[in-house]
Amino acid sequence: MSRDLIAFVALLALAAACAPADAPDPVTADALPLFPDTLSPAVITDTVPVDSDDPAIWLHPTDPAQSLVLGTDKGDTNGGVYVFGLDGRIDRARSVSPLQRMNNVDVAQGVALGDGDLDIAVATERNRQRIRVFSLPDMTPIDDGGILVFDGDTARAPMGVALYRRPTDGAVFAIVGGKTGPTDGTYLWQYRLERDSAGVVRGTKVRAFGAYSGRKEIEAIAVDDALGFVYYSDEGTGVRKYHADPDSGTTELALFATTGLVDDHEGIAIFERDASTGYLLLSDQGGGRVQVFAREGTASNPHDHVRLAVIPVRAASTDGLEVTSVALGERFPAGVLVMMSEPGAFHYYDWRDVQRAIDAVRPTP
């Protein structure tokens, strides 16, 4: 064996020895259903003062073109929840600031909290170990300063949040993930939200669940109300799936998207084609891409979420994303995908462009 060949073999052995034993196997570019072009946004919003992170969408009940996008700003002492029109301009009257490092935000509409139905936004205020609750569309706080989570443990500072409305009784729950947490299957805490006689929303812990690899953190969470599932990104590992109903146990139903990402698994969103089909969208943060998976799984296994497309986008280092299939006027007649983008903005993608990309590369059944 030549000296050069010996050196090459030794180099390969050293690389193999240095690789983490539990790291996911990479998926080659040829194996991915990769769309060849990069999608450009239809709208880029005004920038927030410090650092944008996560969006949510509020749908106007009578005029969808007047719907709103909420986006968080992670400033430590001057953060906030900003409200944008579909034109991308900040609505200063509705935006709430200063707040202390707002991470993620979610919206639920027509929920039964006290007298009558209510639209709410819930966001994590990380530096105060609280989730904040606002009424929509006015963004009035209705939480008496916030709901303490993780028993105030500063190490577990809240980051991710998603809302679940149980179809059987209309009960509303907030599922919260933190900066860190245990690996014993109790990383996420779930709180039932209820309004007291004074109109203040309170939270009661009803469950701790969720596996964690111990690698990075769990921030992105999304709930499929119609099908009753919660998904979350175990960063650097994959997307995990559980029942959203706290009375349905704590068994993990799926772990997918374990390969084929450039860097962190980040924002998750659910696009509903109808009551039971559609897409799960995942931010491939380091790759500048959106990965698309089948919402309904396969005919033989509803928890086998096949990757359908990988779509490059102009959004940079995306943490959070959100999507709706509701027609939002002439600008977004098939819905919109909203993605956080550095530095400090959010990108709105016309869903027609996203759908064309999916259709161009999705695997043939």
C-alpha positions in Angstrom: 0.0 0.0 0.0 1.5 3.4 -1.0 2.3 6.0 1.5 -0.4 8.4 0.1 -3.0 5.7 0.2 -2.1 4.8 3.8 -2.4 8.5 4.8 -5.8 8.7 3.0 -7.2 5.7 4.9 -5.9 7.0 8.2 -7.7 10.3 7.5 -11.0 8.6 6.8 -10.6 6.6 10.0 -10.0 9.7 12.0 -13.0 11.5 10.5 -15.2 8.5 11.4 -13.9 8.4 15.0 -14.6 12.1 15.5 -18.2 12.0 14.2 -20.8 12.0 16.9 -22.1 8.4 17.3 -25.7 9.5 17.6 -25.7 12.1 14.8 -28.4 11.7 12.2 -27.2 10.3 8.9 -27.2 13.1 6.2 -29.4 12.8 3.2 -27.7 13.6 0.0 -28.9 16.5 -2.2 -29.9 14.0 -4.9 -32.2 12.1 -2.5 -34.2 15.3 -1.6 -37.2 16.5 -3.6 -35.5 19.8 -4.0 -37.1 22.7 -5.9 -34.4 24.2 -8.2 -35.4 27.8 -7.7 -35.5 30.1 -4.7 -38.9 31.6 -3.9 -39.1 35.3 -3.3 -41.7 36.9 -0.9 -44.6 38.9 -2.1 -44.2 41.2 0.9 -41.4 42.0 3.3 -42.6 43.7 6.5 -41.2 46.7 8.3 -38.4 45.6 10.7 -38.9 45.4 14.4 -36.5 47.3 16.6 -34.3 44.4 17.8 -34.7 40.8 16.6 -37.7 39.2 15.0 -38.5 35.6 15.9 -42.0 34.0 15.4 -45.2 34.9 13.6 -48.9 34.1 14.0 -52.0 35.0 11.8 -55.3 36.4 13.0 -58.1 36.0 10.4 -60.6 38.8 10.2 -64.1 37.2 10.6 -65.8 39.2 7.9 -63.1 40.7 5.6 -60.1 38.3 5.3 -58.1 41.0 3.5 -58.1 42.9 6.8 -56.4 40.0 8.6 -53.4 40.6 10.7 -49.9 39.1 11.2 -48.4 39.1 14.7 -44.7 38.9 15.1 -42.4 38.8 18.2 -39.3 40.9 18.9 -36.7 39.3 21.2 -35.3 42.5 22.7 -34.4 41.7 26.4 -36.0 44.8 27.8 -37.6 46.5 24.8 -39.0 43.5 23.0 -42.7 43.2 22.0 -45.4 41.6 20.0 -45.8 43.6 16.8 -48.9 43.7 14.6 -48.7 43.9 10.8 -51.2 44.4 8.1 -51.1 42.2 4.9 -49.2 45.1 3.3 -46.3 44.5 5.8 -46.6 47.7 7.7 -46.5 47.8 11.5 -49.8 48.7 13.1 -48.5 50.9 15.9 -51.8 51.2 17.7 -52.1 47.5 18.3 -48.5 46.5 18.8 -47.4 45.9 22.4 -44.0 47.0 23.7 -41.8 47.1 25.8 -41.9 43.5 26.9 -39.0 41.3 28.1 -37.7 39.0 25.4 -40.7 37.7 23.6 -40.1 34.4 21.8 -43.0 32.7 20.2 -46.7 33.5 19.7 -49.8 31.7 18.7 -53.5 32.6 18.0 -56.8 30.9 18.8 -60.1 32.3 17.6 -63.6 31.9 18.9 -62.5 30.2 22.1 -64.8 29.9 25.1 -63.1 31.8 27.9 -65.8 33.1 30.3 -68.8 34.9 28.8 -68.9 34.5 25.1 -66.3 33.6 22.5 -63.0 35.4 22.3 -60.0 35.6 20.0 -56.7 35.5 21.8 -53.0 35.7 21.2 -50.6 33.9 23.6 -46.9 34.7 23.6 -43.9 33.7 25.8 -42.2 36.4 27.8 -38.9 34.6 28.4 -37.1 36.9 30.8 -40.1 37.0 33.1 -40.8 33.2 32.9 -44.4 33.9 31.8 -46.8 33.4 29.0 -48.8 36.5 28.1 -52.4 36.5 26.9 -54.0 39.3 24.8 -57.4 39.7 23.3 -57.7 40.2 19.6 -57.8 42.2 17.4 -57.2 45.0 19.9 -54.2 43.3 21.7 -55.4 44.2 25.2 -53.7 42.2 27.9 -56.1 40.0 29.8 -53.7 38.1 32.0 -53.0 40.4 34.9 -49.3 40.6 34.0 -48.8 37.1 32.8 -49.1 33.4 33.8 -46.0 32.0 35.5 -44.8 28.8 33.8 -42.3 26.0 34.8 -42.8 27.1 38.4 -40.6 30.2 37.6 -37.5 28.1 36.9 -35.2 30.6 35.1 -33.1 27.9 33.5 -36.2 26.6 31.8 -37.2 30.1 30.5 -40.3 29.7 28.1 -39.6 29.9 24.4 -42.1 27.9 22.4 -45.9 28.0 22.7 -48.9 26.6 20.8 -52.6 26.6 21.6 -54.9 23.6 21.4 -58.7 23.8 21.5 -60.3 20.5 22.4 -63.2 19.8 20.0 -65.2 17.8 22.5 -65.7 20.6 25.1 -64.0 23.7 23.7 -61.3 23.7 26.5 -58.2 25.7 25.6 -54.7 24.7 26.4 -51.3 26.3 26.0 -48.4 23.9 25.4 -45.1 25.5 26.4 -41.4 24.6 25.7 -38.4 26.1 27.4 -34.7 26.9 26.8 -33.8 23.7 28.5 -35.4 20.8 30.2 -35.2 17.2 31.3 -34.7 14.2 29.1 -37.2 12.0 31.0 -40.2 12.7 28.8 -41.5 15.8 30.6 -39.9 18.7 28.6 -43.2 20.3 27.6 -45.8 21.6 30.1 -49.4 22.0 29.2 -51.7 24.5 30.9 -55.5 24.8 30.7 -56.5 28.4 30.2 -59.6 29.7 32.0 -61.0 33.1 32.7 -61.9 34.1 36.3 -64.8 36.2 37.5 -62.7 39.3 37.0 -62.1 38.5 33.4 -58.4 37.5 33.9 -57.1 34.5 32.1 -55.4 32.0 34.4 -53.4 28.8 33.7 -53.5 25.5 35.4 -50.8 22.8 34.6 -52.5 19.6 33.5 -49.6 17.6 31.9 -45.9 17.3 31.5 -44.8 15.3 28.4 -42.4 15.2 25.5 -39.1 13.4 24.8 -36.0 15.4 24.4 -32.6 14.4 22.9 -30.6 16.6 25.2 -28.8 18.2 22.2 -30.1 21.7 21.9 -33.6 23.0 22.8 -37.3 22.8 22.0 -38.8 26.0 20.7 -41.1 25.4 17.7 -44.4 23.8 18.5 -47.6 23.5 16.4 -51.0 21.9 17.1 -53.3 20.3 14.6 -56.7 21.0 16.3 -58.7 19.1 13.8 -56.7 15.9 14.0 -55.7 16.3 17.6 -51.9 16.2 17.4 -49.0 18.3 18.6 -45.7 18.5 16.8 -42.5 20.0 18.0 -38.9 20.5 16.9 -36.2 18.7 18.9 -33.5 20.9 17.4 -30.7 18.9 15.8 -32.7 15.7 16.1 -36.1 15.7 14.4 -39.8 16.5 14.7 -41.7 14.7 17.4 -45.5 14.0 17.5 -47.9 13.4 20.4 -51.6 13.5 21.1 -52.6 17.1 22.0 -55.4 16.1 24.4 -53.8 15.9 27.9 -56.2 13.0 28.6 -54.8 10.9 25.7 -51.5 9.8 27.3 -47.9 10.6 26.7 -46.8 8.1 24.1 -44.7 9.4 21.3 -46.4 8.8 18.0 -43.7 9.7 15.6 -40.2 11.1 15.2 -39.5 12.2 11.6 -37.3 14.7 9.6 -34.3 13.2 11.3 -32.1 13.6 8.2 -31.7 16.0 5.3 -31.5 19.3 7.2 -28.5 21.6 7.1 -28.9 22.8 10.6 -31.6 23.3 13.3 -35.1 22.1 13.0 -37.1 25.2 13.7 -40.6 26.6 12.9 -43.5 24.3 12.3 -46.8 25.1 10.7 -49.8 23.2 9.4 -51.4 23.9 6.0 -55.0 22.4 5.8 -56.2 21.4 2.4 -59.3 20.0 4.0 -60.3 18.6 7.4 -57.7 15.8 7.3 -55.1 16.4 4.5 -52.5 19.0 3.8 -48.9 19.7 4.7 -46.6 20.0 7.6 -44.1 22.8 7.0 -40.7 22.9 8.7 -38.0 25.6 8.7 -34.6 24.1 7.7 -32.9 27.1 9.4 -29.3 26.6 8.3 -30.3 25.7 4.7 -32.6 28.7 4.0 -35.3 26.2 3.0 -38.8 25.1 3.9 -39.3 21.3 4.1 -42.7 20.0 3.3 -44.2 16.8 4.8 -47.6 15.0 4.3 -49.9 16.1 7.1 -52.1 12.9 6.8 -49.2 10.4 6.8 -49.6 7.4 4.5 -52.5 5.1 3.8 -51.0 2.4 6.0 -49.6 4.6 8.7 -51.0 8.1 9.6 -47.9 8.8 11.6 -45.5 8.2 8.7 -45.0 11.8 7.4 -43.4 11.5 4.0 -41.2 14.4 2.8 -42.7 15.9 -0.3 -40.6 18.9 -1.1 -37.7 21.0 -0.1 -38.1 24.6 -1.2 -35.3 27.3 -1.0 -36.6 30.7 0.1 -35.2 34.2 0.5 -36.0 34.3 4.2 -32.7 34.1 6.2 -32.1 32.0 9.3 -35.8 31.4 9.9 -36.9 30.6 13.4 -40.7 30.8 13.3 -43.2 30.4 10.5 -47.0 30.3 10.1 -49.4 29.5 7.3 -53.1 29.7 6.4 -55.0 28.2 3.5 -57.7 30.8 3.9 -58.0 33.2 1.0 -56.9 36.7 2.1 -58.2 39.0 -0.5 -56.7 39.7 -3.9 -53.2 39.8 -2.6 -53.2 36.2 -1.2 -56.2 34.4 -2.8 -54.9 30.9 -1.9 -53.5 31.7 1.5 -50.1 32.9 2.8 -46.9 31.5 4.3 -45.3 33.9 6.8 -41.6 33.4 7.7 -39.3 35.2 10.1 -36.2 36.6 8.4 -33.1 38.2 9.7 -32.5 41.0 10.3 -35.8 41.8 12.1 -38.5 41.3 9.5 -41.1 38.8 8.3 -41.6 37.5 4.7 -45.0 36.8 3.2 -45.1 34.2 0.5 -48.1 33.8 -1.8 -49.2 30.2 -1.3 -49.8 29.8 -5.0 -46.0 30.0 -5.4 -45.4 27.5 -2.6 -47.9 25.1 -4.1 -46.3 25.3 -7.5 -43.0 24.4 -6.0 -44.5 21.4 -4.1 -46.3 20.1 -7.2 -43.1 20.4 -9.3 -41.0 18.1 -7.1 -43.3 16.0 -4.9 -42.7 12.2 -5.2 -45.1 10.3 -7.4 -47.4 8.1 -5.2 
